[in-house]
Amino acid sequence: MSRLTLHTLDTAPADSRPFVEKAIANNGFLPNLIGVLANAPLALETYLTVSGINARASLTLMEREVVQITAARIHGCDFCIAGHSAISLKKAGQTPDTVRALQHGQPTGDTKLDAVAAFATAVIATRGAVSDAEYQAFLAAGYNEQQALEVVLGISLATLCNFSNSLAGTPVNPQLTPYLPGAV
């Protein structure tokens, strides 16, 4: 049960309703994260705006999802692990083995994805003060300065979602439970 009000389209504050309607149209259901964020229209707008900005990053969809799953795993957010695992499988065409590895912080066997996961882990663990070796390993995997900052952007987005879900105790929607760790 959610600690914060889990809004529906009917109960959402007026300033949140347009965002709730769009989320339902995009997903076919209302993700509970959106229902929670609807309590604070500015938080909901920020989440959706930053999500749109993150989608324009030079990192591939799967690389962005690696950042999201890695941050969610570290922050203990099963809702976000499930949601981003679903995107990885359905939209990024990733394999269940790769998603399972990411969910558990294990190597995927893909050098580039593993470099993104390792760099995101280092950024979170050091609050951005990664070592020269960690940064150089990211660059050696074929990434650049822009993409290093895009990892930080993705982590900032994940932090908003992960911490909001932790505060609220957001339940995982039934549509996302097949993507929880242990279910994929």
N, C-alpha and C positions, 0 to 999 in steps of 0.2 A: 504494500500500500504506500502511496506517495505521501510524503510529509507536507508537500506543497499541493495546492489545488491542481488537479489534472484536468485542464479545461478541454471542452469540446467546442465545436463551432458555435453552438448555442450559448455557451457560458463564457466564452472568451471576451475580455474587454474589447470595446469597440475599436480601439487603435490596433489591436492584435488580429482582429477578424480577417482583414485582407490577406495577411500572411498565413493564417490558418487555412483559409480557402485555397490558397496556392499550394500549400503543403499537401492537402488532401488531393488536389488535382494532379500533382506530380507523383504521388506515391500510391494513390488508390485507397489510402487510409491515413489517419492522422497519427504520425509517430508521437509517442508519448513525450519525447523531448520537446516537441513543439507545443504540446499541451501544457507542459510545465513552464517553458519560456514565455508563453502567452501571459503569464502573471505579470511580467515586466515587458511591456511593448518595446521599449528601447533595447532590452537584452535580446528579444526575438529578432528585431530588425538588425541588430549588430550581427547576430549569428548568421542570418540569411545573407546580409551584405558581404561579410567576410567570406562566407562559403562561395559566393559568386566570384569574389576576387581570387580566392584560392584556386578555383576552377580554371582561371586564366593563366596559372603559373606554367612555366616551361617544363616542370616535372610532368611526367606522364600521369594518366589517371591512376595506374597501379602504384607508381612511386608515391603519389599523394596519399593513396590508401594505406601504404606501408607506414607512412608517418602517423596517420590517424589510428591505425590498429596498434602500433607501437606505443603511442602516447596513452591510449585507452588501457592497454595492458599494464603499463607502469602506474597509471593513476587508478587502476582498479575499477574501471567503468565497463561492466558487462554489456550495458545497453549499447555503448558506442562500438565495442568489439563486435557485437552481433550486427549492428547496422552497417559498419564498414566491411565486415566479412561478406555480407550480402552483396554490397556494391562490387567488391573484388571478384566474386564468383559470377554475378549476373551481368555486370556492365564492363568489367575489365577483363573478363574471360580467364581469370586465374584458376588454377587447379585447387581442389580441396587440400592436397598435400601442402602446397605453398601456404594456403590460408591457415591450416592447422599449425604449421611451423611458426608463422607470425604470431598467432594467438598465444603461443607458448614461449616466445622469445628465442626460438631455435633457428639455425641457419636454414634458408630455403633451397640452397643449391644454385641460386641465381646471384651471381657476383654483384650486379648492380643493385638489386633489391636488398641484398644483405648489407651493402655499403650504406644505403639510405637508412635502414633499420639501426645499424650501428651508430651512425652519425646522429640520428634522432635521439637514440638512447643517451649518447654522450651529452648532447645539448641539454636534455632534461636533467640528467644527473649533475651537471656542472652549472646549471642555470645559464648556459651559453658560454661559459669559460672553458671551452674544449681545449685539449692540449694541441700543440702543433702536430703531433703524430696523428691524432684523430682527424684533424682537419685535412692533413696531407693525404691520409688514406681515403677520405671522401673525394678529394680532387683526383687522386690516382685512379679511382674507379670510373672517371670520365665526367665528373660533375664540375661545376664552376662556382664562382663567388655568388652569382645571382641565385643559383639553386641552393646554396648553403643558407641564404636568407629566406628562400622559399620554404625550406624545412622549418625555420623558425616561425614563419607565417603559419604553416600547417599546425605546428605545436600550439601556437596562440589560439587558433580556432578550436583545436582539440581540448585545450585547457578550459575554455568557456563551457563547452559541452560536458566534459568529464566532471568538472567541479559542480556544475549545475545539477547534473544527474545524481551526484553523490549527496549534495545538499538535500535534494528532493526525495531521494530514494525512489527514483523513477522506475516503475516496472517495465520490463521488456514486453513490447507488443507481441501477441501471438504470431504475427506475420514474421517476426524476427527471431523467435526462439530456435528455429532450425539452424541458426547461424551462431549460436552461443558456443563458447569453448566446450569441447566434449561432444557436441552435436554434429559438427561438420565432418 
